[in-house]
Amino acid sequence: MCIRKDILATLAYFNMFDYPLKKREIFIFLGHVDERHEFDQALSMLIDESAVFKVGEFYSLHNNFSLSERRTR
């Protein structure tokens, strides 16, 4: 489950700047995942566990809609 830790680490870095990421951005920043299915499954599990939140088209460690709104603007 290393990919889950990597997803969390990627989101944690951008969380320092209050900058939620789109799904494809998370995938690109991981850089080492060969299987998109593996990535999708890991991200879904993190959402189900409330470790990651999907707000609009963005993913974040916080369930904060204002971050999504700000990024959209």
Phi and psi in degrees as a GROMACS rama.xvg file:
@    title "Ramachandran Plot"
@    xaxis  label "Phi"
@    yaxis  label "Psi"
@TYPE xy
-59.5755  -34.2676  CYS-2
-61.7998  -34.5147  ILE-3
-62.9325  -44.2326  ARG-4
-63.3131  -38.5396  LYS-5
-67.6453  -38.6599  ASP-6
-62.1287  -46.4245  ILE-7
-63.4775  -40.4471  LEU-8
-64.9018  -40.3645  ALA-9
-62.8706  -47.5217  THR-10
-66.4943  -34.8218  LEU-11
-64.2059  -40.1014  ALA-12
-60.7629  -50.4267  TYR-13
-71.5279  -22.5297  PHE-14
-63.1987  -30.1938  ASN-15
-60.2885  -25.0782  MET-16
-106.382  11.557  PHE-17
51.6656  47.5465  ASP-18
-124.477  96.2679  TYR-19
-70.3489  155.484  PRO-20
-114.947  151.637  LEU-21
-78.7871  159.349  LYS-22
-56.167  -45.2874  LYS-23
-66.2323  -30.5169  ARG-24
-68.1214  -42.2416  GLU-25
-58.444  -48.7983  ILE-26
-58.6696  -43.3952  PHE-27
-64.5556  -42.2096  ILE-28
-70.3827  -23.8687  PHE-29
-66.8451  -45.7104  LEU-30
71.0543  -22.2911  GLY-31
-111.668  -0.195701  HIS-32
-85.8858  121.444  VAL-33
-86.9257  -32.2205  ASP-34
-102.722  114.988  GLU-35
-63.3498  -34.6924  ARG-36
-62.22  -40.7122  HIS-37
-62.1863  -43.4051  GLU-38
-63.3855  -49.0165  PHE-39
-58.7026  -42.1055  ASP-40
-65.5642  -44.3261  GLN-41
-64.2581  -42.5949  ALA-42
-64.8944  -41.3477  LEU-43
-61.5342  -40.7375  SER-44
-63.9764  -41.0538  MET-45
-65.1478  -36.4333  LEU-46
-67.7054  -44.299  ILE-47
-59.806  -33.0094  ASP-48
-86.8996  0.24252  GLU-49
59.7622  30.7797  SER-50
-87.5624  -25.003  ALA-51
-132.88  145.193  VAL-52
-119.348  139.357  PHE-53
-103.665  116.254  LYS-54
-121.91  107.507  VAL-55
66.1732  -127.592  GLY-56
-96.2855  7.22124  GLU-57
-111.153  157.102  PHE-58
-121.326  140.713  TYR-59
-153.514  166.56  SER-60
-83.9288  -7.61198  LEU-61
-122.629  142.543  HIS-62
-88.931  73.1514  ASN-63
-129.543  104.438  ASN-64
-64.3472  -28.8382  PHE-65
-64.5583  -29.2945  SER-66
-65.2521  -41.8455  LEU-67
-64.6862  -44.9273  SER-68
-60.3955  -46.0631  GLU-69
-63.0465  -42.1155  ARG-70
-66.1042  -36.4909  ARG-71
-65.2695  -38.2239  THR-72
